[in-house]
Amino acid sequence: MTLQEFFNLLSENPVWILAYFILIPFTALLAGVLGKGEGHLDPWKYLYSVLIYLICVPGIFAITLSVYVFIFERRSIFETDIYTQILPVLSMVATLLLIRRNVSLDLIPGFDKITGLIMMIAATFTFMWVLDKTRIWIVSFLPFWQGILIFAGLLLVIRWGWARMAKKPST
């Protein structure tokens, strides 16, 4: 099964995808009502952490897929699939806003990892877009696996630099 076949299957049977992307924000809303003012305490912050991962992974994937399709494949925005490209992003935004009403996202375990993932994906897409637009042709006798290692090393340097830049000053 290809990714396109999987997306077609989801679009043909939207009940499951709608239930998933409605249930998670509803759970965040319910947790916000039941745990009002206690979001920073142990059982609630771990529930919020699970909800954030359950909603951010498909949401980030949908954003990444949309950026790829629009920039690199140059597909029309009118061909956007509502169930696989718009609904995950809307559900992610709604869930994060609902969670943020009850607790600071800095207190949620693992939220910094999601933010780091978003930054790494953005840096990679920016790098790939620049390479695509500059039309640089590279002829090399370097084996492919060494090129991948060099690319991974560059990503690590970008991540290290970003961490140094985003580091909070100690006072």
N, C-alpha and C positions, 0 to 999 in steps of 0.2 A: 504494500500500500504506500503510495506516495503522499507527500504532504498535501498536494492539491486534492487527491481523492479523499483524504481525511477531512479537509475543509468542506468539500462537497457533501460528505456524509453528515457533518454537523449542520450544514445549511439546510439539508433535506429533512433533518429531524431536530428542529430547534428547541424542543421541549427541555432536553437535558442541559443544553448550554444556557438557556434562559433561566432554568432553575438554579444552576450553579452561580451565575452572575447576579441573581437577585437574592439568593439565600445568604451570601457572604455579607453584603451591606446590611441586610436585615439582621443578621447575627451581631454585627457591630453596633447597630442601633439598639438592639435589645440589651447587649452588654453595657452600652452607655447608660441606658435607663436603670438597669439593675445595679450597676456598680458606680453610680454617680459619685464622683469625687474620690473613688478608690482605684482608679485606673493604674496608679503607680504601684499598687500592692501586688504581691506574688500571683495569685491565681488569675487576676485580670490582665496583667501585663503579658503573661505567657499566652493567654487566649488571643490577645491583640497581636502578638508576634506571629502566631499560627495564621490568623486571618490575613495579616499583611503579606506573608509569604504565599498563601493560597491565592491571593488576588494580584499581587505584584508580578509574580512570575509570568502568568498569562498576559497581564497588561503590558509588561515590558516587551514580551515577545510580540504582541500585536503592534506596538509602536515600532519595534525594530523591523518587523515584516513590512509595515506600511512605508517606512522610510526607504527600505530596500526597493520595494516595488515602484515607488514614485520617482526615486532618484536614479536607480540603476537600470530598471526595466522600462522606465518612462511610460508607465501605464496611466490611463486617465483616472482622475479622482471619482468619476461617475461609475467606475467598475469596482469601487470599494465594497467589500462584503460587510454588512452591518453586524452579523453575528460573530465574525472572527476578527474584525479589525476595529470596529467602533465600540461595541458593547463591552469588551474587556477593559478598554481605556476608561469609559464612563463609569463602569463599576469600580475600577481601581481608584479613580478620583473621589467618587462618593464614599467609598470605604475609608480612605485615608482622611477625608474631611470629618467623617463621623467619629473616627477614633481620636483624631486630634482635638475634638471638642471635649473629650473626657480626660485625656492624658497627653503630655508632651511626647512627641515621637522620639525625642532623645532618650527617654526612659525605657523604650521598648527594646528588648534584647534582639540583636541582629538587624535592626533598622539601618545601622551604618553600613552593613554589608550590602544591603539592597541599594543604597545610595552609591556605594563604590562600584557595584555592578553597572548601574546606569551610567556612571561617569566613564567606565571602561568601554562600554558599548558606544557611547557618544564619541569618545576619542578614536576608537577604531573606525567608526563610520566616517568621521571627519577625515581621517588619514586616507581611507579608501576613496572617498570622494575627491580629495585633492589629487590622488594618483590617477583617478579616472579622468578628471578634467585637464590635467597637464599633458596627457597623451605621451607619457614617457615610455619609451620602449627600452627594455633591458635585455641585452643579449649577454648571457653569462654561461660559463662552463661550470658554475657552482651547482652541486647536486641539490635537488629540491628540498630534501630534509634539512640541509644546512641553511637554505633560505628561510625555511619555517622557523628554525632555531634563532636566526637573526631577527626575524619579525617578532617572535616571542620575547626576545631580549629587549627590543625596542618598546614593546608594550609594558614590560616590567619597569623600564626607565621612565616611561610616561606615568605609570602608576606611582612610582617612587617620587617623581617630581610633583605630581598632584598632591600626594600625601604631605609632602614638605610645604607646599604652598597653602594647603587648607588647614594646616596644623594651627591650633589655637595658641596664642602667645601665653606663656606662663607668667602669672603675676604673683 
